[in-house]
Amino acid sequence: MTGAAPAKGYDVVVLGGGVAGCVLAARLSEDPDRSVCLVEAGRDYGPRQRDWPSKVLDARALPRDDVWERRTAVHRVRARVLGGSSCVNGCWNTWGSQADHAEWARAGGPRWTAAAMEPFRRRAERQMGMRRVPEREFSAWSRAALSAARELGHGEVDMAAPGGPGYGTPLLNAVDGVRYNAAFAYLGEARARPNLTILAEATVDRLAVRAGRVHGADVGTRHGRVTLSADTYLLACGTFGSPAVLLRSGIGPAAELARSGVRPVLDLPGVGANLIDQPGVFLPLRPTAELNEQLAAQQGRGELYVSRMLIRAASPYCPPGSWDLHVNPTAGPPLFGSLPSGQYEAGVSAFLMKPRSRGRVRLRSAEPAAPLDIEPAFLTDPEGHDVAVLRSGLRAAEELAATAPLKSLAEPAPGPSLQDLPDHGLRSRVGTYWHPVGTCAMGGPDDPDAVVDGEGRVRGVRGLRVVDASILRTVPAANTQLPVLAAAEMLAAVLQA
C-alpha cells in the first residue's frame, strides 16, 4: 500500500527506504500480524520497471538525478529514492575479509562473525538476483587487465566471499544492462501486503524522545506534517542521514547540539563521529586508437561497462592474509565531464580500503532541508598511514599499467609520476569510492563512543534501533552494498525472533 500515512500507529516504522530499509520493510512485513510503515524522502517510481527513469535502470552509468544535492562535492553524493544507493551505484557486490568480521565481532558480538553472517550474505545474494559477469560484458580493456593480473602473479579469488588478496570479478545486481535495485528485489512482492505502507516523498525531521523512549517520528509529507507512532522505530537513513535525524532529535554531543540550536535530550558523543570512507586516486592513461575503436564498437552493441574486474592488493602495512587496497582498471566514458564521440577515458584507480582517518557529520541547521556539514577527513590520520598505503596502491596501479597487455592498449599520460607528488599534491587528487560508514557506530557498554549495541539498539533510548551502514564500527575491505544487505538481513532476523 502506497500513499499518505493513516492516522493509526504501527508496530514498526522504518525511517529510510534505502538498501537496509527495503530489507527491513520486506522481512518484517512477512508476518501478517505486524503492521509496518516504510518512510522514504525520495520518489517511489512504483513496482513496474517500465515506470522507472531509464537513467536509474541503466547499469552502465552512475545516475545522479535522484540525490539529495545536485552539483556538489563527490563525497556528499547520496541517493534520495526508494531503493537508495542501489539505484545510483555501480551494481558491484564484493565481500570483506576475516579481519573485518573480527573487528565487527569485537564491537557487536558473535552475530557479526564471518560464520554467523554467512547465511545472510547468501540470502541477500539470492534476493538481489546477483550474478557473475557474463563473458560478453568484458571489454578489450577488462580482458587485458585480467591477463595483466595473472602476469603479475595474482591468483584468482571469489570477490563476493571471504578470502585473501587476488584478482576477480564482482557479483552484479544487473541483467543485460538493467539495474535490479533493492526496491525491485525486496519490495516487489511485499507491496501487495495490506500490513505494509510505503510513504514516499516524506522527509524525516526528528524523533520525539521523552523519558528515555521514542514517542513519535515527525515526518514532512506532500500532504503536510504528520507524526508517526509505533512500538519500534528503525532508523535506516544511511551514514549521513541517520546521525542527522538523531542530532535533530537532541541525541548526540550535548555541547555541539546546543550550538546548533537543538535542545539536548541525551548526551551521546559518538553520534556523527567516526565517519569512514574509502579514498582513492586515479592514474590516467591515454587510450590507443585501437582501444578507442574497440570500446566504441562495444558501446554500439550496448555492452560497454567501464570496469568488470579488480585486484585485492595488500600493502606492506597490511596484516597477513588480508588486503587493504582495491586496484581497479577502468576504460570507457569519463565519470566526470565528456569527451568527443569515439574517444574514451582509461586508467587505473587505487582505493584505500581500510583507512585510519576519521571524519564526522554535523548539523549546519536544525532544519531537515538544510545541507549537512560532512567532513570526510581523507588522508588526515596523524601517523601518515593512509598516505603511505595509498602510495603503495599507486605503485601497484603503475605496475599493472606497465604490463604488456595494458601497455599495448594505453600509454602513460604526460607529466610526472603520481609517485613524485608531495603529500599535499596527492591529497588534492583524492576521490572517493562512495562507501561511507561508522557515524552511529556499534560497541559494548564500556565503549564511550558507541551509539548502538550489536543489535542496533540506541544506547539510552528504548524502542529505537539504527540499522544501516552507519552502525559499522569499521569499513570492510569491500564495496559496502552486499555487507549492508547482509547486516540488514541479520538484524531483521533478530527482530523477527
C-alpha positions, 0 to 999 in steps of 0.5 A: 500500500502506497500513499499518505500515512493513516492516522493509526500507529504501527508496530514498526516504522522504518525511517529510510527506504534505502538498501537496509530499509527495503530489507527491513520493510520486506522481512518484517512485513512477512508476518501478517500480524505486524503492521509496518510503515516504510518512510522514504524522502525520495520518489517511489517510481512504483513496482513496474520497471517500465515506470522507472527513469531509464537513467536509474535502470541503466547499469552502465552509468552512475545516475545522479538525478535522484540525490539529495544535492545536485552539483556538489562535492563527490563525497556528499553524493547520496541517493534520495529514492526508494531503493537508495544507493542501489539505484545510483551505484555501480551494481558491484557486490564484493565481500570483506575479509576475516579481519573485518568480521573480527573487528565487527565481532569485537564491537557487536558480538558473535552475530557479526562473525564471518560464520554467523553472517554467512547465511545472510550474505547468501540470502541477500545474494539470492534476493538481489538476483546477483550474478557473475559477469557474463563473458560478453560484458568484458571489454578489450580493456577488462580482458587485458587487465585480467591477463595483466593480473595473472602476469603479475602473479595474482591468483584468482579469488571469489570477490563476493566471499571471504578470502585473501588478496587476488584478482576477480570479478564482482557479483552484479545486481544487473541483467543485460544492462538493467539495474535490479535495485533493492526496491525491485528485489525486496519490495516487489512482492511485499507491496501487495501486503495490506500490513505494509505502507510505503510513504514516499516523498516524506522527509524525516525531521526528528524523533520525539524522545521523552523519558528515555523512549521514542514517542513519535517520528515527525515526518514532512509529507506532500500532504503536510506534517504528520507524526508517526507512532509505533512500538519500534522505530528503525532508523535506516537513513544511511551514514549521513542521514541517520546521525542527522535525524538523531542530532535533530532529535537532541541525541548526540554531543550535548555541547555541539547540539546546543550550538546548533540550536537543538535542545539536548535530550541525551548526551551521546558523543559518538553520534556523527563521529567516526565517519569512514570512507574509502579514498582513492586516486586515479592514474590516467592513461591515454587510450590507443586508437585501437582501444578507442575503436574497440570500446566504441564498437562495444558501446554500439552493441550496448555492452560497454561497462567501464570496469568488470574486474579488480585486484585485492592488493595488500600493502606492506602495512597490511596484516597477513592474509588480508588486503587493504587496497582495491586496484581497479582498471577502468576504460570507457566514458569519463565519470566526470565531464565528456569527451568527443564521440569515439574517444574514451577515458582509461586508467587505473584507480587505487582505493584505500580500503581500510583507512585510519582517518576519521571524519564526522557529520554535523548539523549546519541547521536544525532544519531537515532541508538544510545541507549537512556539514560532512567532513570526510577527513581523507588522508588526515590520520596523524601517523601518515598511514593512509598516505603511505598505503595509498602510495603503495596502491599507486605503485601497484596501479603503475605496475599493472599499467606497465604490463604488456597487455595494458601497455599495448592498449594505453600509454602513460599520460604526460607529466610526472609520476603520481609517485613524485607528488608531495603529500599535499599534491596527492591529497588534492587528487583524492576521490572517493569510492562512495562507501561511507560508514561508522557515524552511529557506530556499534560497541559494548557498554564500556565503549564511550563512543558507541551509539548502538549495541550489536543489535542496533539498539540506541544506547539510552533510548528504548524502542529505537534501533539504527540499522544501516551502514552507519552502525559499522564500527569499521569499513570492510575491505569491500564495496559496502552494498552486499555487507549492508544487505547482509547486516540488514538481513541479520538484524531483521532476523533478530527482530523477527525472533 
